[in-house]
Amino acid sequence: MTVTDLTERLRRARRRLSDPEPPSKTSLRWLNLATVVVAMVFALLIVHLVAVLRDRTVPALVLARDVGASQPFAESDLVAVDLVPDHDVRFIRASDRAAVIGRAPAVGLQKGTLLAAASLIPKGVPGPAFQVVGLRVEAGHRPSQPLWPHARVCVSPLPQALPCDSFPPAGNTFVAQVAEVGSPGSDGTVVVDVIVDSEHIGPALTAASGSVIISLRGA
């Protein structure tokens, strides 16, 4: 091999290095396939992550509007949102909505506030504008179905029971909300704690010293 041939070969090698041949069609197909596979795996990972986070979420209660201190919660005051539980964040689950209706916050709460048990007035203890009064209700002077907390009832003192149909109710008859129901005594008498506002505290205290008839009221 002459020096001329060797020089020519070196020149050709340098040309191939400076101008590489374009990849073949087969190489391009494999490259495109690999790109598609990587994209699909990435998409599946995203879907899996979203599904895992969704499974971990818990419906929680949030205020739909501003609620003042000692103002009992109504059904329309509460909405449910999905939250990922955090051990540092305490909140009331949407499944406990029924136990919240009728209770009141200890301080005013703004719309969008995540509801927590610590922000509620303890169960059975009304706000400053309300009072709990215990009523002795004999067997036959209450509905056959059990009374439950937060139920609205009409309380009619005896011996002359009057309906709660008129507004304001006639005589010493008044509408109240059940706070707690005691266990029946040996004679069937049950003590029913009711929550009354300042307007009806007088009639409620009067009724507590005698016999009453309790009937259920619609919402």
Helices and strands as residue ranges (DSSP letters): H 3-18, H 25-56, E 58-63, G 75-77, E 78-83, G 94-96, H 97-100, G 117-119, E 130-137, E 152-157, E 174-181, E 190-197, G 198-200, H 201-208, E 212-216
